[in-house]
Amino acid sequence: MSKNIIEKIKEKKKKIIKGVLVFTISAVTVGILGTTIVYNKIKSNINYTKKQAIEIALEQIPGEVAGVRYDLELERLSLEYDIKIKDKNNILREVTVDSKLGAIVDFEDYMYND
């Protein structure tokens, strides 16, 4: 009788492990599919390239580009370019340009000393 109980416990353990594996694989698959869908949507919303975004920013703040960073804007499913520009007064400014609209959506100023 004790062998029968041990076999039942082993069988239950196998079923639990299989269930956990199926759940984990399903969750990972759904996550990958969801990420792929969001990525493709964001990619299709890019109407302005990095170069064009820099040109837009430099039209508003002439100077030297110190760096460009990308941020995902999940509310609008678009990419934003954060462009750092050192202006003629030696002030570091950050201009955020939306890749979907080509619009400046934010400005920030930083003090910059050589």
N, C-alpha and C positions, 0 to 999 in steps of 0.2 A: 504494500500500500504506500509506503514512503517513496518508492521509486516512481509510482504513478503521480504523486504530488510533485515530486521534483521535475518530472517531465512536463507537467502542466505549467509549472512556474517558468521553466525554460521556454516553453512555447509562447506564453504571455510576454516574456521578455523580448523574444524575437519580434512579435507583433508590435510591441511598443517601439522598438528600434526602427522597424520598417516604417511605422507611422511618422516618427520624428524625421526620418530621412526624406520621406515623400513630402512632408510639410516644408522642410528646409529647402529642398530642391524647387518646390513650387514657389516659395517666397522669393528665392534668388531669381528665378525665371521671370516672375512678375516684376521684380525690381529692375532687371535688365531691360525688359520690354518697355516699362514706363520711362526709364531714363532715355532709351533710344527714341521714343516718341517725342519727349520733351526736347531732346537735343535736335532732332530733325525739324521740329517746329521753330526753335530758336534760329537754327541755321537758315531756314527759309525766310525768316524775318530780317535777315541782314541785307539792308539796301545800301549801306554806306560802308566802304572798306576802312581799314585803319588809316590808310593814306588820306582818304577823303575826310575822315574825322579830324585828322591833324590839321588839314587845310582849313576846315571850318573853325577850329579852335584858334588857329593863328590869325584868322581874319579878325577875331574879336580881341585877342591879346597877342600883339606881335612880340616875338622873342625867340628864344632858343628852346627846342624841345629837350627836356631833361629825362623823360621817360614816359612809357605808355603801359597801362595795365588794363586788363579786361575784367569786367564784372558781369555776372548774370543778373538780369532784372526779371525775376520770376513772375511778378505781377503782370507785366506786359509781354512776357516770353520773348525777351530780346536781350541783346548784348549791349553793354555800355563800355565805351572807351574812356578811361580816366587818363587824361593827358596832362603831364606836368610841364609847365612852361616857365622858364626864367625870363622875366621881362626886362625892359631897358633900365628899370630902377633897381635891378638886382633882387626882385621879390619873386619867390617861387609861388606860382599859382597852379591850381589844378582845375581843369575844365572837363566836365563830363558830357560826352556827346552820345546820344542814343543812336545805335546802329540801324534801327528801323526807320526812324523819323529824320535823322540827320540834324536833330535839334539839340541845342545846349540845354541840359536839364539841371546842371549844378555848377557852381563856382566855389572855390576855396582859395584863400590866400595864406601863404606861409612866409615868414621872414627868412631870408636866405643871405648868408654872408660868405664871401670868398675868403 
